[in-house]
Amino acid sequence: DVRGVERVADGVVLTLTSGARVAVTFRDIETVRVRLAPTGKFERDFSYAVESKDRKTVAVKIEETPAQIKVSSLDGTSVVIRRRPFLVTVLDHAGRAVVEDDPLRPASIDLETGAAETSKRRVEWETYYGFGEKAMPASRHTQHLVMWNTDTYGYPRGLDPIYQSIGFFVALRREQNKGNAYGLFLDNTTRTYFDMGKTDPERYTFGVASGELN
Protein backbone atom coordinates (compact mmCIF):
# COMPACT_ATOMS: atom_id res chain seq x y z
CA ASP A 1 0.00 0.00 0.00
CA VAL A 2 0.97 3.65 -0.46
CA ARG A 3 1.81 5.21 2.90
CA GLY A 4 3.51 8.44 1.81
CA VAL A 5 3.28 10.86 -1.13
CA GLU A 6 5.88 13.47 -2.04
CA ARG A 7 5.06 15.87 -4.86
CA VAL A 8 7.83 16.74 -7.33
CA ALA A 9 7.88 18.99 -10.40
CA ASP A 10 6.97 16.26 -12.92
CA GLY A 11 5.05 13.76 -10.76
CA VAL A 12 5.11 12.06 -7.37
CA VAL A 13 7.45 9.93 -5.28
CA LEU A 14 5.67 7.32 -3.19
CA THR A 15 6.72 5.34 -0.14
CA LEU A 16 5.10 1.91 0.18
CA THR A 17 4.39 -0.09 3.31
CA SER A 18 7.08 -2.59 2.25
CA GLY A 19 9.70 0.18 2.45
CA ALA A 20 10.02 0.37 -1.34
CA ARG A 21 9.86 3.75 -3.06
CA VAL A 22 8.25 4.51 -6.41
CA ALA A 23 8.69 7.55 -8.63
CA VAL A 24 5.85 8.15 -11.11
CA THR A 25 6.79 10.98 -13.46
CA PHE A 26 6.28 12.27 -17.00
CA ARG A 27 9.29 12.20 -19.33
CA ASP A 28 7.20 13.85 -22.05
CA ILE A 29 3.52 14.74 -22.36
CA GLU A 30 2.73 11.19 -23.55
CA THR A 31 5.62 9.31 -21.92
CA VAL A 32 5.24 8.02 -18.38
CA ARG A 33 8.08 6.66 -16.27
CA VAL A 34 7.44 4.33 -13.32
CA ARG A 35 10.54 3.61 -11.27
CA LEU A 36 10.27 1.14 -8.35
CA ALA A 37 13.23 0.76 -5.97
CA PRO A 38 12.63 -2.40 -3.88
CA THR A 39 15.18 -1.40 -1.22
CA GLY A 40 13.73 2.10 -0.82
CA LYS A 41 16.85 3.73 -2.26
CA PHE A 42 16.93 4.88 -5.87
CA GLU A 43 20.04 4.02 -7.87
CA ARG A 44 22.09 6.56 -9.83
CA ASP A 45 19.76 7.86 -12.54
CA PHE A 46 21.72 6.65 -15.55
CA SER A 47 20.69 4.68 -18.63
CA TYR A 48 22.69 3.07 -21.42
CA ALA A 49 19.57 3.12 -23.61
CA VAL A 50 17.57 6.31 -22.97
CA GLU A 51 18.80 9.68 -24.19
CA SER A 52 18.17 12.31 -21.52
CA LYS A 53 20.10 15.27 -22.94
CA ASP A 54 18.12 18.53 -23.20
CA ARG A 55 15.01 16.96 -21.68
CA LYS A 56 12.59 19.59 -20.37
CA THR A 57 10.55 19.07 -17.20
CA VAL A 58 6.89 18.38 -18.00
CA ALA A 59 4.39 20.45 -16.01
CA VAL A 60 1.80 18.24 -14.32
CA LYS A 61 -1.39 18.54 -12.33
CA ILE A 62 -1.70 16.41 -9.17
CA GLU A 63 -5.01 15.51 -7.54
CA GLU A 64 -5.33 13.41 -4.37
CA THR A 65 -8.27 11.65 -2.75
CA PRO A 66 -8.32 9.07 0.08
CA ALA A 67 -8.45 6.30 -2.55
CA GLN A 68 -6.07 7.48 -5.27
CA ILE A 69 -3.52 9.94 -6.64
CA LYS A 70 -3.91 11.30 -10.19
CA VAL A 71 -1.02 12.88 -12.11
CA SER A 72 -1.91 14.54 -15.44
CA SER A 73 0.11 16.22 -18.18
CA LEU A 74 -1.13 19.27 -20.06
CA ASP A 75 -2.45 17.23 -23.02
CA GLY A 76 -4.69 15.14 -20.75
CA THR A 77 -2.59 11.98 -20.54
CA SER A 78 -2.78 10.87 -16.93
CA VAL A 79 -1.65 8.28 -14.41
CA VAL A 80 -4.01 7.06 -11.71
CA ILE A 81 -2.34 5.46 -8.68
CA ARG A 82 -4.50 3.44 -6.33
CA ARG A 83 -3.35 3.63 -2.72
CA ARG A 84 -4.54 0.24 -1.39
CA PRO A 85 -3.06 -1.83 -2.88
CA PHE A 86 -0.52 0.11 -4.95
CA LEU A 87 -1.72 -0.08 -8.57
CA VAL A 88 -0.90 2.10 -11.59
CA THR A 89 -3.11 2.84 -14.61
CA VAL A 90 -2.05 5.03 -17.54
CA LEU A 91 -4.92 6.78 -19.35
CA ASP A 92 -4.89 8.57 -22.71
CA HIS A 93 -6.33 12.05 -23.28
CA ALA A 94 -9.82 10.52 -23.78
CA GLY A 95 -9.66 8.71 -20.42
CA ARG A 96 -9.16 5.24 -21.95
CA ALA A 97 -6.83 2.81 -20.21
CA VAL A 98 -3.57 2.30 -22.11
CA VAL A 99 -1.65 0.20 -19.57
CA GLU A 100 -3.04 -0.92 -16.22
CA ASP A 101 -1.72 -3.04 -13.38
CA ASP A 102 -3.59 -6.28 -12.80
CA PRO A 103 -5.38 -5.98 -9.43
CA LEU A 104 -5.20 -9.77 -9.08
CA ARG A 105 -1.39 -9.63 -9.36
CA PRO A 106 -0.10 -6.37 -7.81
CA ALA A 107 3.60 -5.57 -8.06
CA SER A 108 5.63 -7.87 -5.81
CA ILE A 109 9.11 -7.75 -4.28
CA ASP A 110 11.39 -10.47 -2.92
CA LEU A 111 13.06 -8.69 0.01
CA GLU A 112 15.78 -11.35 0.30
CA THR A 113 16.99 -11.36 -3.32
CA GLY A 114 15.86 -7.90 -4.47
CA ALA A 115 13.85 -9.35 -7.36
CA ALA A 116 10.70 -7.50 -8.43
CA GLU A 117 7.78 -8.28 -10.74
CA THR A 118 4.67 -6.59 -12.10
CA SER A 119 1.67 -7.77 -14.15
CA LYS A 120 -0.50 -5.80 -16.57
CA ARG A 121 -4.04 -6.58 -17.65
CA ARG A 122 -4.23 -7.91 -21.18
CA VAL A 123 -7.16 -7.74 -23.59
CA GLU A 124 -7.90 -10.62 -25.95
CA TRP A 125 -6.84 -8.96 -29.21
CA GLU A 126 -3.53 -7.45 -28.07
CA THR A 127 -0.35 -8.51 -29.86
CA TYR A 128 3.29 -7.57 -29.18
CA TYR A 129 6.26 -6.81 -31.41
CA GLY A 130 9.89 -6.24 -30.44
CA PHE A 131 12.41 -7.61 -27.94
CA GLY A 132 15.11 -7.82 -30.60
CA GLU A 133 15.92 -10.83 -32.74
CA LYS A 134 14.31 -13.92 -31.26
CA ALA A 135 13.77 -17.41 -32.69
CA MET A 136 10.03 -16.98 -32.23
CA PRO A 137 6.96 -15.86 -34.20
CA ALA A 138 6.90 -12.16 -35.16
CA SER A 139 4.16 -11.41 -32.65
CA ARG A 140 5.37 -12.24 -29.18
CA HIS A 141 1.96 -12.81 -27.60
CA THR A 142 1.75 -16.15 -25.76
CA GLN A 143 5.58 -16.23 -25.64
CA HIS A 144 7.96 -16.24 -22.66
CA LEU A 145 11.17 -14.27 -23.27
CA VAL A 146 14.37 -13.84 -21.27
CA MET A 147 16.70 -10.87 -21.63
CA TRP A 148 20.17 -12.30 -20.97
CA ASN A 149 22.81 -12.37 -23.72
CA THR A 150 23.98 -15.85 -24.65
CA ASP A 151 26.22 -16.55 -27.66
CA THR A 152 24.37 -19.55 -29.10
CA TYR A 153 25.57 -21.12 -32.34
CA GLY A 154 23.06 -22.83 -34.64
CA TYR A 155 20.08 -22.24 -32.36
CA PRO A 156 16.79 -24.05 -33.11
CA ARG A 157 13.39 -22.40 -33.34
CA GLY A 158 12.09 -21.36 -29.95
CA LEU A 159 15.41 -21.39 -28.08
CA ASP A 160 15.70 -18.46 -25.70
CA PRO A 161 17.68 -16.53 -24.58
CA ILE A 162 20.11 -16.03 -27.44
CA TYR A 163 22.30 -13.04 -28.26
CA GLN A 164 20.02 -10.00 -28.10
CA SER A 165 18.48 -8.43 -25.00
CA ILE A 166 16.18 -5.54 -25.88
CA GLY A 167 13.52 -5.09 -23.22
CA PHE A 168 11.23 -3.00 -25.42
CA PHE A 169 8.02 -3.91 -27.20
CA VAL A 170 5.16 -2.25 -29.05
CA ALA A 171 1.65 -3.46 -28.22
CA LEU A 172 -1.09 -3.28 -30.84
CA ARG A 173 -4.63 -3.47 -29.53
CA ARG A 174 -7.34 -4.19 -32.09
CA GLU A 175 -10.85 -3.20 -31.04
CA GLN A 176 -13.99 -1.87 -32.76
CA ASN A 177 -12.42 -1.91 -36.23
CA LYS A 178 -9.53 0.32 -35.18
CA GLY A 179 -6.20 -0.10 -33.47
CA ASN A 180 -4.45 1.58 -30.59
CA ALA A 181 -0.77 1.14 -29.85
CA TYR A 182 1.69 1.85 -27.06
CA GLY A 183 5.30 1.04 -26.31
CA LEU A 184 6.83 -0.24 -23.07
CA PHE A 185 10.53 -0.32 -22.20
CA LEU A 186 12.04 -2.07 -19.16
CA ASP A 187 15.37 -0.36 -18.42
CA ASN A 188 17.38 -2.83 -16.35
CA THR A 189 20.69 -4.54 -17.22
CA THR A 190 20.26 -7.59 -14.97
CA ARG A 191 18.53 -10.80 -16.07
CA THR A 192 14.91 -9.90 -16.87
CA TYR A 193 11.95 -11.78 -18.30
CA PHE A 194 8.63 -11.17 -20.02
CA ASP A 195 5.66 -13.56 -19.99
CA MET A 196 3.41 -12.12 -22.71
CA GLY A 197 0.25 -14.04 -21.86
CA LYS A 198 1.78 -17.52 -22.08
CA THR A 199 1.04 -18.50 -18.47
CA ASP A 200 -2.27 -16.66 -18.36
CA PRO A 201 -3.91 -14.94 -21.37
CA GLU A 202 -5.57 -12.42 -19.01
CA ARG A 203 -2.26 -10.68 -18.22
CA TYR A 204 1.34 -10.20 -19.17
CA THR A 205 4.10 -10.15 -16.56
CA PHE A 206 7.67 -8.92 -16.47
CA GLY A 207 10.31 -8.80 -13.77
CA VAL A 208 13.92 -8.20 -12.83
CA ALA A 209 16.45 -10.28 -10.91
CA SER A 210 17.68 -7.22 -9.02
CA GLY A 211 17.87 -3.46 -9.23
CA GLU A 212 15.01 -1.16 -10.12
CA LEU A 213 11.81 -2.07 -11.89
CA ASN A 214 12.21 0.94 -14.17
C-alpha positions in Angstrom: 0.0 0.0 0.0 1.0 3.6 -0.5 1.8 5.2 2.9 3.5 8.4 1.8 3.3 10.9 -1.1 5.9 13.5 -2.0 5.1 15.9 -4.9 7.8 16.7 -7.3 7.9 19.0 -10.4 7.0 16.3 -12.9 5.0 13.8 -10.8 5.1 12.1 -7.4 7.5 9.9 -5.3 5.7 7.3 -3.2 6.7 5.3 -0.1 5.1 1.9 0.2 4.4 -0.1 3.3 7.1 -2.6 2.2 9.7 0.2 2.4 10.0 0.4 -1.3 9.9 3.7 -3.1 8.2 4.5 -6.4 8.7 7.6 -8.6 5.8 8.2 -11.1 6.8 11.0 -13.5 6.3 12.3 -17.0 9.3 12.2 -19.3 7.2 13.8 -22.0 3.5 14.7 -22.4 2.7 11.2 -23.6 5.6 9.3 -21.9 5.2 8.0 -18.4 8.1 6.7 -16.3 7.4 4.3 -13.3 10.5 3.6 -11.3 10.3 1.1 -8.4 13.2 0.8 -6.0 12.6 -2.4 -3.9 15.2 -1.4 -1.2 13.7 2.1 -0.8 16.9 3.7 -2.3 16.9 4.9 -5.9 20.0 4.0 -7.9 22.1 6.6 -9.8 19.8 7.9 -12.5 21.7 6.7 -15.6 20.7 4.7 -18.6 22.7 3.1 -21.4 19.6 3.1 -23.6 17.6 6.3 -23.0 18.8 9.7 -24.2 18.2 12.3 -21.5 20.1 15.3 -22.9 18.1 18.5 -23.2 15.0 17.0 -21.7 12.6 19.6 -20.4 10.6 19.1 -17.2 6.9 18.4 -18.0 4.4 20.5 -16.0 1.8 18.2 -14.3 -1.4 18.5 -12.3 -1.7 16.4 -9.2 -5.0 15.5 -7.5 -5.3 13.4 -4.4 -8.3 11.6 -2.8 -8.3 9.1 0.1 -8.4 6.3 -2.5 -6.1 7.5 -5.3 -3.5 9.9 -6.6 -3.9 11.3 -10.2 -1.0 12.9 -12.1 -1.9 14.5 -15.4 0.1 16.2 -18.2 -1.1 19.3 -20.1 -2.5 17.2 -23.0 -4.7 15.1 -20.8 -2.6 12.0 -20.5 -2.8 10.9 -16.9 -1.6 8.3 -14.4 -4.0 7.1 -11.7 -2.3 5.5 -8.7 -4.5 3.4 -6.3 -3.4 3.6 -2.7 -4.5 0.2 -1.4 -3.1 -1.8 -2.9 -0.5 0.1 -4.9 -1.7 -0.1 -8.6 -0.9 2.1 -11.6 -3.1 2.8 -14.6 -2.1 5.0 -17.5 -4.9 6.8 -19.4 -4.9 8.6 -22.7 -6.3 12.1 -23.3 -9.8 10.5 -23.8 -9.7 8.7 -20.4 -9.2 5.2 -22.0 -6.8 2.8 -20.2 -3.6 2.3 -22.1 -1.7 0.2 -19.6 -3.0 -0.9 -16.2 -1.7 -3.0 -13.4 -3.6 -6.3 -12.8 -5.4 -6.0 -9.4 -5.2 -9.8 -9.1 -1.4 -9.6 -9.4 -0.1 -6.4 -7.8 3.6 -5.6 -8.1 5.6 -7.9 -5.8 9.1 -7.8 -4.3 11.4 -10.5 -2.9 13.1 -8.7 0.0 15.8 -11.4 0.3 17.0 -11.4 -3.3 15.9 -7.9 -4.5 13.8 -9.4 -7.4 10.7 -7.5 -8.4 7.8 -8.3 -10.7 4.7 -6.6 -12.1 1.7 -7.8 -14.2 -0.5 -5.8 -16.6 -4.0 -6.6 -17.7 -4.2 -7.9 -21.2 -7.2 -7.7 -23.6 -7.9 -10.6 -25.9 -6.8 -9.0 -29.2 -3.5 -7.5 -28.1 -0.3 -8.5 -29.9 3.3 -7.6 -29.2 6.3 -6.8 -31.4 9.9 -6.2 -30.4 12.4 -7.6 -27.9 15.1 -7.8 -30.6 15.9 -10.8 -32.7 14.3 -13.9 -31.3 13.8 -17.4 -32.7 10.0 -17.0 -32.2 7.0 -15.9 -34.2 6.9 -12.2 -35.2 4.2 -11.4 -32.7 5.4 -12.2 -29.2 2.0 -12.8 -27.6 1.8 -16.2 -25.8 5.6 -16.2 -25.6 8.0 -16.2 -22.7 11.2 -14.3 -23.3 14.4 -13.8 -21.3 16.7 -10.9 -21.6 20.2 -12.3 -21.0 22.8 -12.4 -23.7 24.0 -15.9 -24.6 26.2 -16.5 -27.7 24.4 -19.5 -29.1 25.6 -21.1 -32.3 23.1 -22.8 -34.6 20.1 -22.2 -32.4 16.8 -24.1 -33.1 13.4 -22.4 -33.3 12.1 -21.4 -29.9 15.4 -21.4 -28.1 15.7 -18.5 -25.7 17.7 -16.5 -24.6 20.1 -16.0 -27.4 22.3 -13.0 -28.3 20.0 -10.0 -28.1 18.5 -8.4 -25.0 16.2 -5.5 -25.9 13.5 -5.1 -23.2 11.2 -3.0 -25.4 8.0 -3.9 -27.2 5.2 -2.3 -29.1 1.6 -3.5 -28.2 -1.1 -3.3 -30.8 -4.6 -3.5 -29.5 -7.3 -4.2 -32.1 -10.8 -3.2 -31.0 -14.0 -1.9 -32.8 -12.4 -1.9 -36.2 -9.5 0.3 -35.2 -6.2 -0.1 -33.5 -4.4 1.6 -30.6 -0.8 1.1 -29.8 1.7 1.9 -27.1 5.3 1.0 -26.3 6.8 -0.2 -23.1 10.5 -0.3 -22.2 12.0 -2.1 -19.2 15.4 -0.4 -18.4 17.4 -2.8 -16.3 20.7 -4.5 -17.2 20.3 -7.6 -15.0 18.5 -10.8 -16.1 14.9 -9.9 -16.9 12.0 -11.8 -18.3 8.6 -11.2 -20.0 5.7 -13.6 -20.0 3.4 -12.1 -22.7 0.3 -14.0 -21.9 1.8 -17.5 -22.1 1.0 -18.5 -18.5 -2.3 -16.7 -18.4 -3.9 -14.9 -21.4 -5.6 -12.4 -19.0 -2.3 -10.7 -18.2 1.3 -10.2 -19.2 4.1 -10.1 -16.6 7.7 -8.9 -16.5 10.3 -8.8 -13.8 13.9 -8.2 -12.8 16.5 -10.3 -10.9 17.7 -7.2 -9.0 17.9 -3.5 -9.2 15.0 -1.2 -10.1 11.8 -2.1 -11.9 12.2 0.9 -14.2 
